[in-house]
Amino acid sequence: MPHLILVLILLVGGFFLGSTLSNRYHHWEQAKIVKIVAGVAGDRLEKMAPKVRYIVEEPYTYYQ
């Protein structure tokens, strides 16, 4: 019984420690990507998308 409790404590502790480390690594990696993207986006000139307008001529009907 004491060995089972010890194994459970180690498993639960290892799970929380591993998830914390993976979460920190994920946020660190995302922050690194955001920094790189911000540097690249600063050098790029962005243009507005061209606006396309259609002129549709409506047929006129005259009633007399």
KEVEXKE-333580 format. One record per residue (C-alpha): residue number from 1; residue in one letter; x negated, y negated, z. Coordinates in Angstrom, 1 decimal. Layout:
N
@nr NUM&rest a&X X&Y Y&Z Z;
...
// end
This chain:
64
@nr 1&rest m&X 0.0&Y 0.0&Z 0.0;
@nr 2&rest p&X -2.7&Y -2.6&Z 0.8;
@nr 3&rest h&X -4.3&Y -1.8&Z -2.6;
@nr 4&rest l&X -1.0&Y -2.5&Z -4.4;
@nr 5&rest i&X -0.6&Y -5.8&Z -2.7;
@nr 6&rest l&X -4.2&Y -6.7&Z -3.6;
@nr 7&rest v&X -3.7&Y -5.8&Z -7.2;
@nr 8&rest l&X -0.5&Y -7.8&Z -7.4;
@nr 9&rest i&X -2.1&Y -10.8&Z -5.8;
@nr 10&rest l&X -5.0&Y -10.6&Z -8.4;
@nr 11&rest l&X -2.6&Y -10.2&Z -11.3;
@nr 12&rest v&X -0.4&Y -13.1&Z -10.3;
@nr 13&rest g&X -3.4&Y -15.3&Z -9.5;
@nr 14&rest g&X -5.1&Y -14.3&Z -12.8;
@nr 15&rest f&X -1.9&Y -15.1&Z -14.7;
@nr 16&rest f&X -1.5&Y -18.6&Z -13.3;
@nr 17&rest l&X -5.2&Y -19.3&Z -13.6;
@nr 18&rest g&X -5.2&Y -18.1&Z -17.3;
@nr 19&rest s&X -2.1&Y -20.1&Z -18.2;
@nr 20&rest t&X -3.5&Y -23.2&Z -16.6;
@nr 21&rest l&X -6.8&Y -22.9&Z -18.5;
@nr 22&rest s&X -5.0&Y -22.2&Z -21.8;
@nr 23&rest n&X -2.7&Y -25.2&Z -21.2;
@nr 24&rest r&X -5.7&Y -27.5&Z -20.5;
@nr 25&rest y&X -7.5&Y -26.2&Z -23.6;
@nr 26&rest h&X -4.4&Y -26.7&Z -25.7;
@nr 27&rest h&X -4.0&Y -30.4&Z -24.6;
@nr 28&rest w&X -7.8&Y -31.0&Z -25.1;
@nr 29&rest e&X -7.6&Y -29.6&Z -28.6;
@nr 30&rest q&X -4.5&Y -31.7&Z -29.5;
@nr 31&rest a&X -6.2&Y -34.8&Z -28.1;
@nr 32&rest k&X -9.2&Y -34.1&Z -30.3;
@nr 33&rest i&X -7.1&Y -33.7&Z -33.4;
@nr 34&rest v&X -5.2&Y -36.9&Z -32.7;
@nr 35&rest k&X -8.5&Y -38.8&Z -32.3;
@nr 36&rest i&X -9.7&Y -37.4&Z -35.7;
@nr 37&rest v&X -6.5&Y -38.2&Z -37.4;
@nr 38&rest a&X -6.4&Y -41.7&Z -36.0;
@nr 39&rest g&X -9.9&Y -42.3&Z -37.4;
@nr 40&rest v&X -9.0&Y -41.0&Z -40.8;
@nr 41&rest a&X -5.7&Y -42.9&Z -40.9;
@nr 42&rest g&X -7.4&Y -46.2&Z -40.1;
@nr 43&rest d&X -9.5&Y -46.1&Z -43.3;
@nr 44&rest r&X -6.6&Y -45.2&Z -45.6;
@nr 45&rest l&X -4.4&Y -47.8&Z -47.1;
@nr 46&rest e&X -0.8&Y -46.8&Z -47.1;
@nr 47&rest k&X 1.5&Y -48.0&Z -49.8;
@nr 48&rest m&X 5.2&Y -48.3&Z -49.7;
@nr 49&rest a&X 7.1&Y -45.8&Z -51.8;
@nr 50&rest p&X 8.4&Y -47.4&Z -55.0;
@nr 51&rest k&X 12.1&Y -48.3&Z -54.9;
@nr 52&rest v&X 14.0&Y -47.1&Z -57.9;
@nr 53&rest r&X 17.1&Y -48.9&Z -58.8;
@nr 54&rest y&X 19.5&Y -47.8&Z -61.5;
@nr 55&rest i&X 21.7&Y -50.2&Z -63.4;
@nr 56&rest v&X 24.8&Y -48.5&Z -64.5;
@nr 57&rest e&X 26.9&Y -50.5&Z -67.0;
@nr 58&rest e&X 30.5&Y -50.0&Z -66.3;
@nr 59&rest p&X 32.8&Y -49.9&Z -69.4;
@nr 60&rest y&X 35.2&Y -52.7&Z -69.5;
@nr 61&rest t&X 38.8&Y -52.2&Z -70.6;
@nr 62&rest y&X 41.0&Y -55.0&Z -71.6;
@nr 63&rest y&X 44.7&Y -54.8&Z -71.3;
@nr 64&rest q&X 46.9&Y -57.2&Z -73.4;
// end
